[in-house]
């Protein structure tokens, strides 16, 4: 196809001929016979966005799950009423997501039994790493004697829960509306069968975005089971057999142990630290020295910043969701949303990276703000090299996002509402 009258971020006005890759970029190009022509009308064209850390199946499942986060639930009585009104799925479960202790306090099997015990219930913590099951749910997964019903997401109990036959079409269309042309699925327990299923869904048009898979070396860390020697051995073995590792680190302890293990085991060029939610000051230089990529989510500042200001000691708040200090130290960084545990809109994440304001407008770590250009660029990296941005130049992938505004307005607002068209592999996917 041919895109006419497009403006690049540098202000240059060009025509762009695109197929699976960008074929030509020039001031004026003549349409070819039967070539699709799209008039950008002076709007901005950028590389299609790539979300470097998502969980596709969880995102699809969340669409028909009950939301029980702090924005919806404010007491145990309210949680009880929400569960009582919730539809029971075809699998016989009530599935709820987004829970945080600020909504209705700490949960365990006994609390849930008091709130709702008619059918199996499982509630996912908003971190994504923990589920709360009532007694009926524990019986259903073969754990009737479990002491508290607090189960880790990717432990073996989940094998006993029937996977929902979820379509990715709705999620895919939403991502197209944001200009997202590719994603990296970071689900730790994603197996070969899951990859085949998702690949087939992409092939048959249910999933439009290109999907990149993290290497088999994905691992969620837990503070109560950190073992430096074991992690070092696992990293070294994974490097030998599978390639790079991706370590999910959301606490300072997890990051410190991960860096020590990477230092001892040696690194692979594709090694990644996912989230890096808390980065102590003395870990910044080590991240740069080791050369590991950090894939982080500034959108959590916008979504949860007010809660951080309440829950996190003021002396520790400076370590939360760092960005500018990492870049200044030479750390390789890319951005993502952590969909569905974070909001799906990458433009909101970019905006958060430049403002760092919570829901109330209170700013958290203003010194970690980055420019709009920097934030946008970190959503345009190659799937296999997230810290290397794609450009609108011949030879680059034919995945583009068209916005109905000038480059100045795009960078000033970072608003998904400006997206007018999304192009994947030279094919127009959506016109807003």
C-alpha angles and dihedrals in degrees: 000000000000123000113200132198096013123162120214123214090261089061096252115140114221147154116241126205110200138180124147083328134019105275103182140005117188142140090259131010126183116232115247126226111288091358115148109242123202120188110216087189093213094313123139123267120200134166111282112268120256119203103212099200124033139136106224102186092044089050091053092046091050090062091072097033126099115257111228102166126130091273090061107027125048104166143016091258089055091048089052091052092048092052092047090055095043118112117244111236125233086259090062095250136114106223119197129178143188099045122166128176091243088069100061110339131260117341132211136153094277094050090049091048089057091048099044129346103157096101137005111291129191122182121191121216112235090245087067094226100092137053128193116212129189120224093268089054093048090051090051093056094044098256104109093148097049107137101227112359093240106134132177115244100238101037120115095267090079090066088071092059114087110241114240117244092238124177118220094205096099094047091045093052091049091052090049089056088058094050093253111155099169143021139191113224108217099180105144098214097044106141135194092267091053091051091050091050093049091045090053091048089053092047093051095047103254091110112040100180122086109249125217119194125215113235118270087263097090119138137173112210126214125201093225094057105038110143115174096196094047093047091048091052091047092051093048092048092047091050089054097046110024110013126234128025131223114205118195106218121178101155134054091244092054092050095046093050091045092053092048090050093048090049091052098041097040125240138269120214090244097050113132140191109211118213102347085199092170120033116176113217093248091055095060096077091044091054089054094045094050091047096221118156118244118210107192140171118226089176088082088070090059093042101041107012095114090054091050090055089056102038103036123073109250090236090059099043093086089067094058120113096336119197117149093045091051093051093045090054092051098254115157107242137179130175134233140161102231089227123227094019087052128033117283098233112099090190089062088052091051090049090051090051090057098041108022091203123152125220091281093049094253110144122231117202101344089189089069093063117119132197121273091246091054093048093049093046091055089062093053101062124129113267092241094037105034094176093056108081122219118231138204095257136117112283095027119118115284093240113118142165121213120204126194097228142066120274090253093055093043092055093041095054107022087201124164088210088076093065108109102168141009122206124195121186091346094307123116106238105175140005114197 
